[in-house]
Amino acid sequence: MFLLVQIGYSENPPPQNLLNSGIRASVAGNYEQAERDFRLALDEAGTSESLTARALGQLGSLLLTKGRLDEAETLLHRAILIVRSNRTLDQRQLPVLLGLLGDLYQKAGRFRESEKSLNEAIQLGTKLLEDNPLHLADLYNDMGVLHFATGNRKQSEKDFKKALTLAEKAGPDNGSTIAPILANLANLYYVQQQWNLAEQVTLRSVHLAEQTQGQEHPAVSALVNNLGVLYYGQGRLIEAEAMHRRALVLRRKAFGSENPYTALSAANLAEVLAAEGMNDEAGILFAEALKTQERTLGPKVPEVASTLERFATFLRRTKNDVLASEMEDRANSIRIERTFTVSVQEMRNR
């Protein structure tokens, strides 16, 4: 979700040119160029709080897309503070910024903070963004993801369908917004074991994204990854392999090798290859994914625990029980420590 609320200017100063250039680059999937433009715009904004808030929001949104949550959170908090403290600025940016922050909290597993931020974003957005249903659609989509993550599937489905109605109301040319909503709805159908419906909706999301953003756009990688997961769950290994290979290529190109999204694709492909008996490549990819996650996310996060468990399952199949036991022990330790840490955080937030 990108911060595309526009502000009118009597002139077009260099920072605004840079912001516009960054938006074009991000829409095209050229995230490295977009990041350079947004950082330059921030440097050039000077004392203009309006330009500074927009540059912070755009850069924070981009870094969130790239999985760099800590950096994104700092920037989004700065942008929100500027907009809240200066009522002369375009307040339409506030619900969008709060929505981005809620999305970030959800990705970080900070669900109570996510719900608070998204609720405020929707309340403000209902008042301020009536003329922009796409932004409201994004907010309801993020709330649906939150309810899905916290186990409220019934409400999650309502949120996704509300988001879809809003996005489709904005017109048929908004596939880049509609596609991720469809993908989330498909994930819901998947966990409910509604296989045919999940596949139909996932395929529609992929086709929409390809039509509106191009087959090589990094946003397509997440949708292709979902299709690979769906095929793997149905035992359609050849199709799953093809999807995960494509997702890995797209993510390496867009994010580089040192990125948690790239690591996830590597682990997903490794699991499929292991099921096909292609053990050498599977072992290399599992090791690559684990090392990348440890470097980019830290050694004691749930993503690392999950990869350790998947790697251990593979190692037991290949009769390497000693290393498998070590990985299982590490994964258990992470999950136990994580449970304790989260419970302490929850107590502090009460």
N, C-alpha and C positions, 0 to 999 in steps of 0.2 A: 504494500500500500504506500503510494507516494503522495507527498504533500503538494497537491496541485491547485489549492485555492489561490486564485489570482488576485492581485492588488493593482489598482490603476495608478499609473505614474504619468505626470505631465512630461517628464523627460525619460530617457532610457539610459541610465548611467551604466558604466562598465560593470559594476556588481550585478545589475539586473541582466545584462547580456550574458554574464557567466552563469547565472542561475538558469536562464532559458536554455543555454547550451548544455548545462548539466542535466536538465530535465529531458531534453531530446536524446542525450546519450543514454540515460537510464532507461527510457522507453524503448530504445533500440537494443538494450541489453549490453551496452558497452559500459560496464560498471566502473572500470578503472578510470576511464576518461571522465565519467560523471563525478567520481570522487575528487579528482583533481580540480574540476570546475567548481564544485561546491566549496572546497577548501579555499580556493582562490577568491571566490565570492565573499566568503566569510572574512578573509583577510582584508578585502577591499571595502567592506561595508562601513568601516570607520565608526562614526557616532550615530549612524542611522539605525535606530532600534528596529524599525520595520524590516529593513534588509537583513539585519543580523538575525532576527527571529526566523525569517524565511530560510536563510542559509543554514541555520542550525537545524531547523526542521527537516529540510531536504537531506542534509548530510546524515542526520540521525536516522531517517527513514531508510536511506541507502545502506548504512552500516547494519541496520536491523535485518535487511534483506540478505546481507552477506554473512549474517551469523555472528557479528561482532557486537555482542549484547552490552558489554560493560561500557564501551565507548559510546554506543548509541544512547544508552540511558543518561549519561552525563549531558550529552548534547540536547536531548529532548527536555530534560529538567530545566536547562538554561533557557530554552525557547519558551517553555510554558511560563516560567517566572517573568520573562520580559512581557509577554502578552497579557498576563494577569495584572501586572503592575502598571500598565499603560493602556487606559481605556480608549485612547484615541486610535490605537492600532485596530486593524481588522479583526474583530473577535471571532469571525468564522474559522480562524485558524485554530482556536482553542479546542473545540471538540475533535478536530483531526489530530492534533498533537496528543491529546489525552487518549485517543484511540490507538495511536502508535505505541504509547507507553503501556496501555493495557495489553496490547499484543506482545510487547516485549516481556512484560511480567509473566504472561501465560507461558511463553517459550522457556522462561527461566524457572517455571514451576512455582511461582509466587502468586498463587491463585486468589488469595484474599485481596491483595493489592491490585491484581488484574481486574477483579470484579468491581472494585470501588472506582477505578479509573474508567472502565468501560461504561458503567452506569452513568457517571457524570457526563461522559462524552455523548451518550445517547440522549440524555435529557437536554443538554445544550444543543446537540445537533438537530433535534426535532424542532427547535425554535429557530436556529440560525441557518440550517442547511436545507430548508424546505425546497429551495430551487435547485438543489444538487443531490438528487437521490442516489448517485453513485457513492458519495461519501457516506451517506446513511447506510447503504448496502454493505460497505466495508465494515462499519461499526457492528451491525447485526451479525455479519459473518464472523467477526472476531469474538463476539459474545457466544455464538454457537460453538466455536472451537473451545472456548472456556468451559461451557456446560458439558461438552463432550468429554473433555479432559477430567472433569470432576464427577463424571458418571451420571449426569442428568440428561439422558439420551432423548427423552420426550421433549424437554424444553429446547435441547440442541436442534432437533429437527424443526421445531417451530421457528427458531432463530434463522436457520439456513433458508427455510422457505420464505420468510419475510425478506431476507437479504436478496433472494433470487427475484422475488416480485418487484422490489425496488430497482434492481439492476436492469431487469427486462423492461420496466416502465421507462427507463431512460433511453431506450432505443436498441435496435438489433446490432449496432456497431460497437457495442461495449463488451466484446468477448473477453478482453483482458481482465475485466472485473467479474464477469459471469463465470469464467472457467474455474477459478479457484473456489468459488462458492459451490459449483457442481462437484468439484473434487472432494470437498469436505462432506457434502451430502452423500457422495459415493462411499466415503470411508465409514460413515454411519451405517449405511446399508450393508457394508462388508462385515462389520462386527456383529450385525444382526443376522448374518448368514443369508442375506438376500442376494445371492451371487449374481443372478441374471440382471437384476436391477442395478447392482453395483457396477457391473461391467458396462451396461448401456450408458450410465451417467458418466463413468470415467472416460469412455471413448468420446463422448460428446465434449467433455472438458478438454481433452487433448486436441480434438479437431478444431474447436473454437480458438484455443490458444495459438495453434499453428496458423490458422487463417488470419488472425488479427496481429500476431507478433512475429510470425515466421518460425520455421522448423528449427532454427538454430538458436532461438532466444533462450536464455537461461531459465526463464519462468516455465518453459515447457518441460524442463528437466524434472521438476517436482511432480508434474502430472504423469510423465512417462514412468517415473519411479513408482508412483501409485499403481499404475497399470501392471508393472512388473511384480509388485507385491501381490496383487490380485491373482495374476496368472500362477505365481508360485503357490499360493494358498489352494489353488485348484489342481495342482500337480501338472500344470502345463509348462514344463521346464524349458523347452526350446523357446517358446514365446517369452517366458520370463527372462531368460538369459539375454535375448535380443533387446528387451526394454531396459534392463539394468546396464547393459553395455552402452546403450545410447545415452542414458542418464549420466553415467560416469564420464563419458566424453564431453557432454555438454557442461557438466560441473567443473571438470578440470579446465576447460577453456574459459569459463566465466569467472570462476573463483580461485583457480590454481589448485595445486595439490595440497597445500597447507590450509585446509578449510574443513570444518566439521561436516558440512553438507557433502563435500567430495568424499570424505571418509565414510559417511553413511552409505553412499552409493557403492563404494568399494566393498564394504561388508555385505551389503545386499547381494551383489554379484558373486562374492565369494561363497555365500550360502547356497546359491543356485548351482554354482559350479561343483561344489562338494556333493550335492545331491545327484549330479550327473556323473560323478566319479572323476572329475578333472581336478585331482587333488593338488598337483604342483602349483597351478595357477591360483587355486583357492587359498592355499597356505600363504602365498606371497601377498595376496590381496587382504587377507585377514590381518596379517602382521602390519601391512601398510596402514590399514584403517585404524588399528589399535594405537600405533605410534602417533599418527596424526591427531587422533582425539586426545591423547594424553598431552601432546604439545599445545594444542589449541584450546582445549577445554579444561585441562587439569587432570591429574591421575585419579581423582576421587569423585567422579560425577556419574549419574545414572547411565549416561551414554557409554562410558567406558565399561561399566559393569555389564551392560547388555552385550557389548562386543566380546568381552571376556567369556561370557557364558556361551555365546555362539561359537567362538573360537574353540572353547573347551569341548563342545559337542563334536566338532570336526576332528579334533585331536583324538578323542576316544574312538571315533570311527577308524582312524588311521593307526590305532594301537599305541598312541603316545600318552599312556595313562598318567605318567608322572607329571608331565607338563600340564596336562588337562586338570589334574587335581590342584596344582598351584594356581591356575587361573580361576578355578571355581572358588577356591579359598579367598582369593583377592576380591572376586565379585561379591561374595557373601559379606566380606568385611566392609566394602563400600556401601552396600545396601543397609547394613546394620548401623554404620556411622551416619549415613544419610538420614535414616529414620530418626535417630536421636537429635541430629542437628536441626531438622525441620521442626520437630516437636518443641525444641527450645525456642526457635524463632516464633512459632505460633504463640507460645506462652508470653513472649515479650510483646507481641502485637496486640494482646488482649487489653 
